[in-house]
Every structure is written in structure tokens, then in C-alpha cells.
């Protein structure tokens, strides 16, 4: 009796169990699909939010880039009122890492008061560098200089020093000058950031003297104060000193560096944004301890150069 009853119960509930089994097999794929759909949706929402925040930060950074102003020490007999204040936009330094194809030169040129273009990346530059040839010559310097000069932006040039001996430093100076001099730059800068020989001061001075011998009238040095002290490098003989001091490196000017060194140009951020280029730029300004007008003329106002002081003043007048 019990066995018969059990068999009948099994027969009664068998279809019900079968349906449950089928449902379980169907539910699993559905759950998986729903899970991945929700995950994908969350990723899309997260990326959209991240892109929105990034765009807002970009807009904020661009809006916060300051212009530099200072009271002029001289007045013009023709237009005294307009010459009372001398205004500068940021000065940029660029190289092959800033691709010409990504720069709107028309727009960028209206937002800068000068540019310092890398011509030579040094004799020991990495063979894997995408910004320079294996010879060390910057891939984009010709385009940068030509495009900026034809828009009346004064252009200086720089070379990254990597010589391992006095002989190599002289050879680098020669290569630098031969490639840069046809463009009549306003200033020649030697970028010294790496210890490549035991006596770095001797090598740096050899670079300077060779440039002068070849015909470079104005030669400056770019160097960090800590590295300068560590390597005992003297700035004697150079016509100008350019230093990096970023502070918070937030994209805009924070404060003047508290140093005793007499410098002319201050690189105050590596994260600056300007209209005409959508990636970060190095931004520079005349040292706050210097008279802006005379120092700017010294660095960018050479009479033999296309971008002169009168051009910059003329731009400012046109925009006021």
C-alpha cells in the first residue's frame, strides 16, 4: 500500500519537478545576461561621468591661466597712455612631443608672447624617441619655428645637453647652432638636466664657449637650482638664466621661487593649457624680480628677428 501510494505521488509531481528543472536551466542564462548588461551599463555611466569631470577640469584649467603684467619703466611720446602698462601672455617651450598636426597655430599664436623651440635633443638621445631622429635632431622644430614666425611670434631655441666629454659638448653645440642659426632665433638656450660627465661645469662651459665662437650672440642656460648646486655648475658667462620651479604644478602661476639666484625666466608649470592646443604645455614668465619690458626685449626683442617687442605691444593694443 505504501509503495503504491509513493509511486502515485511521484507520478503526480513528476511533471511539476520537470518544469522546475527546465526553469532552472532557463533562468541561469538569463541571470548571466542581465548581470553583464547591468555591468556594461555601469561602465558606460562611469566613463561618461569621468569624461565630463575631465572636460570640466580642462575648461577650468584653461580659464585660470594668468597673463603677466607689470608697470613699464619707459613711456612713449606717441601713445603714453597705452604704454603705461606692458602685458605679456605666457611664453611656451615646445618640441617634437607637441605634434604640429595637433596644434592650431593661428589660435595658439594669439595666446602666447613667445616660444622656445627645441632644436636638438642631444647626442645620446634614446633611439626609441618618437620626438627626435636618431641623430638627436628634433623632428618638429622646423615646422614649429616656421609656423610661429610667420604669425609674428618671437622664437628662441634650445638644445638638451647630453655630451659625455668636453669634445662631445662642443660637437653638440655645433650641431645645435648649424641647425638653428638659419632661423635667426632671438636666443640660444642650453638645457642642462642630466649629469653626463664627471665635471659638468667644464662641459657646460665648453658648450657655451663653442656657441659663442660659432656666432651665437645671446646664450642662456636652463637649469634647476638643486642640480646646479649638486653638480657645482656656474652660470657665469651666460647671458640669461631660466629655471623650473612648479610649486603645486596646477597649471597656473603659484608664487615666485624663494632662491638667491639671479634668473630671468621662470618655468612655472608643466600642466598649462592654452587655446590652440588640447594637451598640457610648459608655461613660462619673466621673473617677477625683473623689469618685464626690458627683460622681455632682452630675450625676445632682437631687431633682426621677426617677432619684435613692437609686435607684442601692437597685439596688446589691438586687444584692448
Protein Blocks (a to p, Z undefined) as FASTA:
>chain_A
ZZmmmmmmmmmmmmmmmmmmmmmmmmmmmmmmmmmmmmmmmmmmmmmmmmmmmmmmmmmm
mmmpccdddddfbdcfklmmlmmpccddddddddfklcfklpcfklmmmmcgbdcddfbg
bjkbcfkbckbcfkopafklmmmmmmmmmnopacddddddfbfbfklmmmmmmmmmmmmm
mnopabdcdddfbdfbfblmlmmmmmmmmmmmnopabdcddddfklmmmnopafehiabd
cdddekjonopafbdcddfbdcfbdcfbfkbccehiabdcddddddfkbcfklmmmmmmm
cfkbfbdfklmmmmmmmmZZ
